[in-house]
Amino acid sequence: MVEPITPTFFQRIFGSFFWRITFIFLIIIMIIAYAYIEFNADTSEMYFQERNQRLNATLAQNIVDQVMTQSNDSLQWAAMNQVMEQVMKINPGTEMYVLDENGEVVLPKKVKSTKTHPFKVEVTPLKKFINDKGAHCIKALDPKEPDDPKVFSAANFVDSAGKKGYIYVVLGGEQYKTATEALQSSHQQRMALRSLLFAFIAAIVIGMLAVWLLTRSLRDVIQTVDRFAKGDMNARICLNSTSELTPLANTFNQMADRLVSNIEELKSTEKLRRELIANVSHDLRTPLAVIHGYVETLIMKEEKISVKDRKKYITIILKNTDKLRKLVSGLFEFSKFEADQIKAQKEPFFIQELVHDISQQYQLQAEKKKISFKTNLPKNLPLVNADIALIERVFQNILDNAIKFTPNKGKVTVKIQKKKNEIEVQIKDSGIGIAKEDLATVFNRYHSQNRNQKNKEGTGLGLAIVKRILDLHESTYKLQSKIDKGTTFTFSLPVYEASASYL
């Protein structure tokens, strides 16, 4: 017997279904939390940029209007420089540029760019912004950081000399970017801590709830299996048809039913085995006692016993030794059937010829008891496909019983006829019959067929062997009997296919 393994503390924790589910949920929720933090950071940044652009959408146009007001409705570059300085001082987060109509930077004169060539701003986003009046979030290049597009405000103008251009205000300059990154980093840290805390709590709660829901049916299964293991043979798993564990429950219930059935069969077999041992012991003891008694008598009265008595005693001894031989032979033969050591070696043969040969053997026995032994063997019967030696054993066992239990001047009849693709054999006697309550068990193993306790011989293995042989041939058979009216045994054998197709 395998000793149960006692898990360690860590094995109980990390091997627990609850904690496995919880850890899985924790990992999933942490991944979701991380994705949420990243998504929220990007969304927040986009929101603030769009909000900043919408709030300052008219800033560039306001600058143009302010310059033209100061210059008596004509844009002057001196006034433009003054306004640019004021705007940059008031709002350090913005960077203001004056572009010509091609997007070249006119003011300020020197721009520290990452590129060495004069910087040129693409005017397409500016035109789109002016046409949409800032209704949509649009980004354009920053002269100082051309690789980092930013939101902006733009307006076109015409100077006093008639030259066209654009006022271009970058709303996220270096100072704005630095402050934003610091705030965003702090915000992301707070968000990460809150998300991790939420993920941990959610994993515990969802894990417990999920385990409770998932193991609700599993707990019923475990409890039922535990009850069954402790000896409650009636314990069965009851689950609704929608449960994922229903196939497991059905399999367990079938296994339990089969085990209970096997246990009952083993109990019945054990009971019958004990009965067999008792019967065999009795049947062996009787002839052995007779043999021993007569041999002892022959030895003790060797000089006094007459030749006639000596012959009589030896005949009795021989009869009992023959009885012992048949008993041992029957037990040995039945044990081979029980161990599945005998296989049917099927071959085609004419059953009427077999019946004719067997009837010659039993004719003499029938004549001694003045029993009428008749056979009805039609001509032109097709071949049957069976093991001729085993079928001969079937006839022998059935005819032995028929002649044994048929009284003097009785009748035994063997009839053969063709029915569809089978040959039906019927053996009928006018003997003492079998009680109705014994018909259901007469083919059972170890059944003692006593025929009302008359002429009790053997161990009742004859019909048990017949059943085994006919089962090997997948043959149908039936037994009909009435007390003092006789017994009829019927079985069928398949017609050999070649002869069946020919017929």
C-alpha positions in Angstrom: 0.0 0.0 0.0 1.4 3.4 -1.0 1.7 5.8 2.0 0.0 9.2 1.4 2.5 12.0 0.9 2.2 14.9 3.4 2.8 18.2 1.6 5.0 20.9 3.2 3.8 24.4 4.1 5.0 25.9 0.8 3.6 23.0 -1.2 0.2 23.5 0.4 0.4 27.2 -0.3 1.7 27.2 -3.9 0.1 23.9 -4.7 -3.3 25.1 -3.5 -5.9 25.6 -6.2 -7.0 28.8 -4.5 -3.6 30.4 -4.5 -2.9 29.3 -8.1 -6.1 31.0 -9.2 -5.3 34.1 -7.1 -1.8 34.4 -8.5 -3.1 34.0 -12.1 -5.7 36.7 -11.5 -3.0 38.9 -9.8 -0.7 38.6 -12.8 -3.6 39.3 -15.3 -4.8 42.3 -13.3 -1.3 43.7 -12.9 -0.8 43.4 -16.7 -4.1 45.2 -17.2 -3.2 47.8 -14.6 0.2 48.4 -16.4 -1.6 48.7 -19.7 -4.1 51.0 -18.2 -1.4 53.3 -16.7 0.3 53.5 -20.1 -3.0 54.1 -21.9 -4.1 56.7 -19.3 -0.7 58.5 -19.6 -1.0 58.7 -23.3 -4.7 59.7 -23.2 -4.0 62.3 -20.5 -1.2 63.8 -22.5 -3.4 64.0 -25.6 -6.2 65.5 -23.6 -4.0 68.2 -22.1 -2.5 69.0 -25.5 -5.9 69.3 -27.2 -7.2 71.3 -24.2 -4.2 73.6 -24.4 -4.6 74.1 -28.1 -8.3 74.8 -27.9 -7.9 77.3 -25.1 -5.1 79.1 -27.0 -6.6 78.6 -30.5 -7.1 82.4 -31.0 -3.7 83.4 -29.5 -1.9 83.9 -32.8 -4.9 85.9 -34.3 -5.0 88.0 -31.1 -1.3 88.8 -31.5 -1.9 89.9 -35.2 -4.9 92.0 -34.1 -2.8 93.6 -31.3 0.1 94.4 -33.6 -2.2 95.9 -36.2 -3.9 98.1 -33.5 -0.6 99.4 -32.3 0.5 100.1 -35.9 -2.7 101.8 -37.1 -4.1 98.8 -39.0 -0.8 98.0 -40.7 1.6 95.3 -39.5 5.0 96.7 -38.5 8.0 94.5 -37.7 9.1 96.7 -34.7 5.7 96.3 -33.1 5.8 92.6 -33.9 9.1 92.2 -32.0 7.7 94.1 -29.0 4.6 91.9 -28.9 6.6 88.7 -29.2 8.8 89.7 -26.2 5.7 90.5 -24.1 4.0 87.2 -25.0 7.1 85.2 -24.3 7.5 86.9 -20.9 3.9 86.6 -19.9 3.7 82.9 -20.9 7.1 81.2 -20.8 5.5 78.0 -21.9 5.0 79.4 -25.4 7.4 80.1 -28.2 6.4 82.5 -30.9 7.7 82.6 -34.5 7.1 84.8 -37.5 7.1 82.7 -40.8 7.0 83.8 -44.3 4.4 82.4 -46.7 6.8 79.4 -47.4 7.3 78.6 -43.7 10.8 80.0 -43.3 11.5 81.4 -39.9 11.7 85.3 -40.1 11.6 86.1 -36.4 13.5 85.5 -34.2 16.6 85.7 -36.3 18.5 82.9 -34.5 16.8 79.6 -33.7 18.8 76.9 -31.9 17.7 73.9 -33.9 19.0 70.3 -33.9 19.5 70.8 -37.7 22.2 72.9 -39.2 20.3 74.2 -42.2 17.7 77.0 -41.9 14.6 75.6 -40.4 11.4 75.6 -42.4 8.0 74.8 -40.9 5.6 72.9 -43.0 2.7 75.3 -43.7 0.0 72.6 -44.5 -0.8 72.0 -40.8 -1.0 75.8 -40.3 -3.4 76.3 -43.2 -5.6 73.4 -41.9 -5.6 74.8 -38.4 -6.6 78.3 -39.7 -9.4 76.8 -41.9 -10.7 74.7 -39.0 -10.4 77.6 -36.5 -8.8 75.2 -34.0 -11.7 72.7 -34.0 -9.3 69.7 -34.2 -6.1 68.8 -32.5 -3.3 69.4 -35.0 0.4 69.2 -34.4 3.3 70.9 -36.3 7.1 70.9 -36.0 8.9 72.9 -33.3 11.8 74.9 -34.8 13.9 74.1 -31.7 12.9 70.5 -31.6 12.0 69.4 -35.1 11.7 65.7 -34.1 9.0 66.5 -31.5 5.7 67.8 -33.1 3.7 70.0 -30.8 0.3 71.7 -30.7 0.2 75.3 -31.8 -1.8 78.4 -32.6 -1.4 80.1 -36.0 -2.8 83.1 -38.0 -1.8 84.6 -41.3 -1.0 88.2 -41.9 0.0 90.8 -44.5 2.6 93.4 -43.5 2.8 97.0 -44.6 4.9 96.1 -47.6 2.3 93.6 -48.8 4.2 90.5 -47.9 2.3 87.5 -46.5 3.2 85.3 -43.6 2.2 83.5 -40.5 2.3 84.0 -36.8 3.2 80.6 -35.4 2.9 80.1 -31.6 4.2 76.8 -30.2 2.1 76.0 -27.1 4.5 73.4 -25.6 7.9 74.9 -25.4 10.9 73.7 -23.5 9.8 75.0 -20.1 6.3 73.6 -20.7 7.7 70.3 -21.6 10.0 70.1 -18.6 7.2 71.0 -16.2 4.8 68.6 -17.9 7.3 65.7 -17.8 7.9 66.2 -14.1 4.1 66.3 -13.3 3.5 63.3 -15.6 6.2 61.3 -13.8 4.7 62.1 -10.4 1.2 61.3 -11.7 2.3 58.0 -13.2 4.0 57.0 -9.9 0.8 57.7 -8.0 -1.2 55.9 -10.6 1.1 52.9 -10.5 0.9 52.6 -6.7 -2.9 52.9 -6.7 -3.3 50.5 -9.6 -1.0 47.9 -8.0 -2.9 48.2 -4.7 -6.2 47.9 -6.6 -4.8 45.0 -8.6 -3.8 43.1 -5.4 -7.1 43.6 -3.7 -9.0 42.8 -6.8 -7.0 39.6 -7.3 -7.7 38.4 -3.8 -11.4 39.2 -4.0 -11.9 37.9 -7.6 -9.6 34.9 -6.9 -11.7 33.9 -3.8 -14.9 34.4 -5.7 -13.7 32.6 -8.7 -12.4 29.7 -6.6 -15.6 29.5 -4.7 -17.6 29.4 -7.9 -15.3 27.0 -9.8 -14.9 24.6 -6.9 -18.5 24.5 -5.8 -19.1 21.4 -8.0 -15.6 20.2 -7.3 -16.3 20.3 -3.6 -19.3 18.1 -4.0 -17.3 15.7 -6.1 -14.5 15.5 -3.5 -16.9 15.0 -0.6 -18.8 12.2 -2.5 -15.5 10.5 -3.4 -14.4 10.8 0.2 -17.6 9.2 1.4 -17.3 6.4 -1.1 -13.6 5.9 0.0 -14.7 5.6 3.6 -17.2 2.8 2.8 -20.4 4.5 1.8 -21.1 2.4 -1.3 -24.3 4.3 -2.0 -22.5 7.6 -2.4 -23.1 9.1 -5.8 -22.3 12.5 -7.4 -25.4 14.6 -8.2 -24.7 17.5 -10.6 -26.8 19.4 -13.0 -26.3 18.7 -16.7 -24.7 22.1 -17.3 -21.8 21.6 -15.0 -18.3 21.2 -16.5 -17.8 18.3 -14.1 -20.8 16.4 -15.2 -18.8 14.0 -17.4 -16.5 13.3 -14.5 -19.5 12.8 -12.2 -21.1 10.3 -14.7 -17.8 8.4 -15.1 -17.4 8.2 -11.3 -21.0 7.0 -10.8 -20.6 4.4 -13.5 -17.3 3.3 -11.9 -19.0 3.1 -8.5 -21.9 1.1 -9.8 -19.5 -1.3 -11.5 -17.4 -1.6 -8.3 -20.5 -2.3 -6.2 -21.7 -4.8 -8.8 -18.2 -6.5 -8.9 -18.2 -6.6 -5.1 -21.6 -8.2 -5.0 -20.6 -10.6 -7.6 -17.4 -11.5 -5.7 -19.5 -12.0 -2.6 -21.8 -14.3 -4.5 -18.9 -16.1 -6.1 -17.2 -16.6 -2.8 -20.4 -18.0 -1.3 -20.8 -20.3 -4.3 -17.1 -21.2 -4.1 -17.6 -22.3 -0.4 -20.6 -24.3 -1.4 -18.7 -25.9 -4.2 -15.8 -26.8 -1.9 -18.3 -28.3 0.6 -20.0 -30.2 -2.2 -16.8 -31.4 -3.8 -15.4 -32.4 -0.4 -18.5 -34.4 0.3 -18.5 -36.0 -3.2 -14.8 -36.8 -2.9 -15.2 -38.1 0.7 -17.9 -40.6 -0.2 -16.2 -42.6 -3.0 -12.9 -42.4 -1.1 -14.5 -43.8 2.0 -16.1 -46.6 0.0 -12.8 -47.4 -1.8 -10.9 -47.3 1.5 -13.4 -49.5 3.2 -13.5 -52.2 0.5 -9.7 -52.2 0.0 -9.3 -52.5 3.8 -11.8 -55.4 3.8 -9.9 -57.1 1.0 -6.7 -56.8 2.9 -8.1 -58.0 6.2 -10.1 -60.9 4.7 -7.6 -61.8 2.0 -7.7 -65.5 2.9 -11.3 -65.8 3.9 -13.1 -63.8 1.2 -14.6 -65.8 -1.7 -13.9 -65.2 -5.3 -17.4 -63.9 -5.9 -17.2 -61.4 -3.1 -13.7 -60.3 -4.2 -15.0 -59.6 -7.7 -17.9 -57.7 -6.2 -15.7 -55.6 -4.0 -13.3 -54.8 -6.9 -16.2 -53.8 -9.1 -17.5 -51.4 -6.4 -14.0 -50.0 -6.0 -13.7 -49.6 -9.8 -17.1 -47.8 -10.0 -16.1 -45.3 -7.3 -12.7 -44.7 -8.8 -14.5 -44.0 -12.1 -16.7 -41.6 -10.3 -13.7 -39.8 -8.8 -12.1 -39.6 -12.2 -15.1 -38.0 -13.8 -15.4 -35.5 -10.9 -11.8 -34.5 -11.1 -11.9 -34.3 -14.9 -15.0 -32.1 -14.7 -13.4 -29.7 -12.2 -10.3 -29.5 -14.3 -12.2 -28.8 -17.5 -14.4 -26.2 -15.8 -11.3 -24.5 -14.3 -9.9 -24.1 -17.8 -13.1 -22.5 -19.0 -12.9 -20.1 -16.0 -9.4 -19.2 -16.9 -10.3 -18.6 -20.6 -7.8 -21.2 -21.6 -10.1 -22.9 -24.0 -10.9 -21.3 -27.4 -13.4 -22.4 -30.0 -11.6 -23.8 -33.1 -14.5 -23.5 -35.5 -14.7 -25.6 -38.7 -17.6 -26.7 -41.0 -19.1 -30.1 -40.3 -22.4 -31.9 -40.7 -24.1 -31.9 -37.3 -26.4 -34.8 -38.2 -23.3 -37.1 -38.5 -22.1 -36.0 -35.1 -25.6 -36.7 -33.5 -25.7 -40.1 -35.2 -22.3 -41.1 -33.7 -23.2 -39.8 -30.3 -26.6 -41.5 -30.3 -24.9 -44.9 -30.9 -22.9 -44.3 -27.7 -26.0 -43.6 -25.6 -28.3 -46.2 -27.1 -26.8 -48.9 -24.9 -27.3 -46.8 -21.7 -30.9 -46.1 -22.7 -31.6 -49.8 -23.4 -30.4 -50.7 -19.9 -33.0 -48.4 -18.4 -35.6 -49.3 -21.1 -35.6 -45.7 -22.2 -36.8 -45.0 -25.8 -33.9 -43.0 -27.4 -34.9 -41.5 -30.8 -33.3 -39.1 -33.2 -35.0 -36.9 -35.9 -32.3 -36.1 -38.4 -33.5 -34.5 -41.7 -31.4 -35.0 -44.8 -29.7 -32.4 -46.8 -29.0 -30.1 -43.8 -26.3 -27.5 -44.4 -22.9 -27.5 -42.7 -22.6 -25.7 -39.3 -19.6 -23.6 -38.3 -18.5 -24.7 -34.8 -15.9 -26.5 -32.7 -16.8 -30.1 -33.2 -15.1 -31.4 -30.0 -16.8 -28.8 -27.8 -20.2 -29.3 -29.4 -19.8 -33.0 -28.8 -19.1 -32.2 -25.2 -22.4 -30.2 -25.1 -24.3 -33.2 -26.4 -22.6 -35.5 -23.9 -23.4 -33.3 -20.9 -27.1 -32.8 -21.9 -27.7 -36.5 -22.8 -25.9 -37.6 -19.5 -28.5 -35.6 -17.6 -31.4 -36.6 -19.8 -30.7 -40.4 -19.3 -29.7 -40.0 -15.7 -32.9 -38.2 -14.6 -35.3 -40.0 -16.9 -37.0 -43.0 -15.2 -37.3 -46.5 -16.7 -39.5 -46.7 -19.7 -39.1 -43.0 -20.3 -38.3 -41.2 -23.6 -35.4 -39.1 -24.8 -35.6 -37.4 -28.2 -33.0 -35.5 -30.2 -34.4 -33.3 -33.0 -32.5 -31.2 -35.5 -34.1 -28.6 -37.9 -33.0 -25.6 -40.0 -34.3 -22.2 -39.1 -33.2 -19.3 -41.3 -29.4 -19.2 -41.1 -29.2 -21.5 -38.0 -29.5 -25.1 -37.2 -31.6 -25.7 -34.1 -31.0 -28.7 -31.8 -33.6 -29.8 -29.4 -33.0 -32.5 -26.7 -36.2 -33.5 -24.9 -36.7 -36.0 -22.1 -39.6 -37.2 -20.0 -37.7 -37.2 -16.8 -38.4 -35.8 -13.3 -38.0 -32.2 -14.5 -36.5 -29.1 -12.8 -38.3 -26.9 -10.3 -39.4 -23.5 -11.7 -37.3 -21.6 -9.1 -34.2 -23.6 -10.1 -34.4 -22.8 -13.8 -32.9 -19.3 -13.4 -29.8 -20.7 -11.6 -29.3 -24.1 -13.1 -26.6 -22.7 -15.5 -24.7 -20.8 -12.7 -21.3 -21.8 -11.7 -21.1 -24.1 -8.7 -24.8 -24.8 -8.9 -25.7 -28.1 -7.5 -28.3 -29.6 -9.8 -30.0 -32.1 -7.5 -33.2 -32.8 -9.4 -35.3 -33.1 -6.2 -32.4 -34.8 -4.5 -32.8 -37.9 -6.6 -29.8 -39.7 -8.1 -27.5 -36.9 -7.0 -24.2 -37.3 -8.7 -21.4 -34.9 -9.7 -21.1 -31.2 -8.7 -23.6 -29.6 -11.1 -20.8 -28.5 -13.5 -22.3 -30.2 -16.5 -24.7 -27.4 -17.6 -22.2 -24.7 -16.4 -19.7 -26.2 -18.9 -22.5 -26.3 -21.6 -23.2 -22.6 -21.0 -19.5 -21.7 -21.4 -19.2 -23.6 -24.6 -22.3 -22.1 -26.2 -21.2 -18.7 -25.1 -17.9 -19.2 -26.9 -20.0 -19.9 -30.0 -22.3 -16.9 -29.4 -25.1 -19.4 -29.5 -28.7 -18.9 -28.3 -30.1 -21.5 -25.9 -33.0 -22.0 -23.6 -34.2 -24.6 -21.0 -37.8 -25.5 -20.5 -38.9 -27.9 -17.7 -41.8 -29.0 -15.5 -41.7 -31.3 -12.5 -42.5 -34.9 -13.5 -43.2 -33.8 -17.1 -39.7 -33.6 -18.4 -37.1 -31.2 -19.7 -36.4 -29.7 -23.1 -33.0 -28.1 -23.9 -32.7 -26.1 -27.1 -29.7 -24.4 -28.7 -28.7 -23.1 -32.1 -25.5 -23.1 -34.2 -24.8 -20.9 -37.2 -24.8 -22.3 -40.7 -21.5 -22.3 -42.5 -21.5 -19.2 -44.8 -20.4 -21.1 -47.9 -23.2 -23.6 -47.6 -25.7 -20.9 -46.6 -25.0 -18.9 -49.7 -25.2 -22.0 -51.8 -28.6 -22.9 -50.4 
